[in-house]
């Protein structure tokens, strides 16, 4: 009768929670006391008291008090059990108890503490009991399909009412708890969180069996084998063959003696060629073959209809599940909706056309647009570098203090463009920057990687100096970044070189990575730093390193794989990662935990090579040739 699922927070040294479910095997206990469901939380235990052991003792006492005496009404016994156990444990810790008993179709509730019981019926949710300092009780009749949740105060503090309502609409208890679990376990403190979800299952209806008297009982006709043609085709075949067969029977049905080429019929001597009979047989076989072929075609058509119906049902189920999780778990919602889209494409390939299916596709597309956030945009021109210098173009870019520092390799120059007001200037240029490949900045200093080493330019005084000479230990340097005054070089040979800032300039080179083995940076294309160091590889793989050690990181929820990724951008002021995916003409936005957030698609992206983002200004800026393009962040 009951279908249950539970969600419990992570215990700490001072807090613990649990859900207890029990269904007695003893028939008498089952009839008198029914099934017991309880949520419990303990907090602030005395020194030396183990939370798990104390919690289990409380559960054992509650079970003993409720089922130990079968006299009296279930609600009275439940209230007495909760009161006694609560009073026994309250002296040692902050305790919460929520208990529910389901006896046949009646729900009995008793809560000590600030917990709550919530009921969903016919799509509407309401609180049926809210705890207080004293033990409070309630009872009522349950209906088939009802869904109720009993939780501790910690649970209702963690889960907002709107989120809970959306979760309860997802379906059976297991799916409800799956939707709520990420919210619970994502909290830093969840030791007092516990909830049980219970659904009153609808029993399958049994069809009444009608018995007939023996003398009138008739055997149903045997079902023809599935490989036979359908009855309608068989009937048509009979209509075609019957006249021919009758004629053949008239000729062959009576006594007939064949002697050489003579045939005696009714005493009359005549000659008939054997080929007449042979022709009739061939015609019959031909008609039979046509009938079988028509039947096979009809069976295939019916098979296709059954297949598309099953696929449609699966697609709708995935869609409904995904739609219910849009607010609770966008990542899971995205996966389910993409699965529904894949099933929908299979259905289309089978040739299904109906108004219902077209409506479903439109609803699915709308939901996918909401969750995938695939924005089709038209970038507008933000700035033209030729306003600074004729035939100027961008080859690399760095940002600090809201200002872009743009390297022009051909002109051996560095330009400055302020993002907020588009103010521009030429900061450096000349022979000292010949062979420049990368630029980094930590204002007021600008750093340019050249053939001779790293040139430092002071933005205020315009003074230049060779801060770091080329080192024979360097391999192929593919990117240069500045963070907190330090310089970092991404080396394809499998290391990250760090030059720490000191008063006189920079300290000696050292390997920033702590691992003894060198990672494979051979296809590394870009680096970004926000405290951790992010490395982008050409195939779209992203590595994250923190304090010199590689972190576990993976991209999740990306519908279309990366293709020809050329750079990424983030810093300590941005909440997201921005990846320039030229192969798909898009910029992909990821949360720093790896979950897909959005993408901005524009055909012109295939012609750009530089990317920065400013969440403060709500802009993505793309650099290609002499142009800087702007896309508005949504």
Secondary structure, DSSP 8 states (H G I E B T S, - for coil): -EEEEEEE----SSEEEEEEEEE-SSHHHHHHH-EEEEEEEEES--TT--HHHHHHHHHHHHHHHHHS---S-HHHHHHHHHHHHHHHHHTTSEEEEEEEEEETTEEEEEEESS-EEEEEETTEEEEEEE--SS-EEEEEE--TT-EEEEE-HHHHHHS-HHHHHHHHTTSSHHHHHHHHHHHHHTSS--TT-EEEEEEE-------------TTT---------TTS--HHHHHHHHHHHHHHHHHHHHHHSS--EEETTEEEETTEEE---HHHHHHHHHHHHHHHHHHHHHHHHHHHHHHHHHHHHHHHHHHHHHHHHHHHTTTT-HHHHHHHHHHHHHHHHHHHHTT---HHHHHHHHHHHHHHHHHH-EEE---EEEEEGGGTSTT---SEEEEETTEEEEEETTTTEEEEEETTT--EEEEEESGGGTT--EEEEETTEEEEE-SSEEEEEETTT--EEEEEE--TT---EEEEEEETTEEEEEETTTEEEEE-EETTEE---EE----SS----TTEEEEEESSSEEEEETTS-EEEEETTEE-----BS-SS---SEEEEE--TT-SEEEEEEGGGTEEEEEETTSBEEEEEE-GGGGG--EEEEETTTTEEEEEETTEEEEEE--
